[in-house]
Amino acid sequence: VKVILNDKIIDRSEAAIDIEDRGYQFGDGVYEVIRVYDGVLFTGDEHLERFYSSADKIKITVPFQKEELLELMNQLIQVNDVHDGSIYMQLTRGASPRNHVFPSADTKPVLTAYTKEVARPVESLENGVAAMVADDIRWLRCDIKSLNLLPNLLAKQAATEQGCYEAILHRNGLVTEGSASNAYIVVDGKIKTHPATNLILNGITRQVVARLCKENNIPFSEEAFTLEELRNADEIFVTSTTSEVMPVVKLDEREIGNGKPGQVTRKLQTLFVEEFESAKQA
Ligand code: PLP
């Protein structure tokens, strides 16, 4: 299989990263995961936009034009013959003798990307998943899609050990998002999700869902909600690039609603499938 290393597509076995790469040593870099449906990037422009924005927020200059980068990603998808899968891309500040201070301006950022086949989680989408509540112990710039994911990993691992799909995080009783997803409640037909502040990653799936709600007159409010509202919600769902619109039917061992995916969640799932189906044709 082929991967991207900087401006080249090479064999994965030939890709080498310096042991003093700042991504490796400090998590000093940013990344994106983009879905591929039927060989076509879904919301590629939006993901690239966020990639540049994340890089900019930590003062890394992406050494490519957006069009070049998109072209490179599409080439990789083609040579690897990806059908339903994803592309992971990351950019680090580059390799330089270890020092917290940024390296000299001539240090080149390092771009890597690879693809893989990923099936849609159809069974979970159909039946819903379990989630647990956990403390959000992350830093205050969760809007940056940075490589520093330790708090997210700890939360996801705790969830997995509890037999849960996701950990839904809160700060002082206010729900922020999932460990690797955005989180939503439905109460009386109305959707609530945390506003896109520094405390969450503004998911691309979240942005698609917000637009679909607007286009279909589904009440959608960017308003933080409490753990109590979460526990008493009619429906809960989480969204991400690979989870799509994922129903949460059990929270900390208690059923949500009647323990089955709710109507609003179902409606959004249908709209979401229509959305990526029509994006494939475009
Ligand atoms: N929030 C966090 C912390 C994430 O890691 C992710 C994605 O992995 C999301 C939200 C969802 O973002 P997206 O819909 O762009 O995949």
Residues whose N, C-alpha, C, O or C-beta is under 5 A from the ligand:
A	BS01	PLP	E177 G178 S179 A180 S181 N182 L201 G203 I204 T205 R206 T239 S240 T241
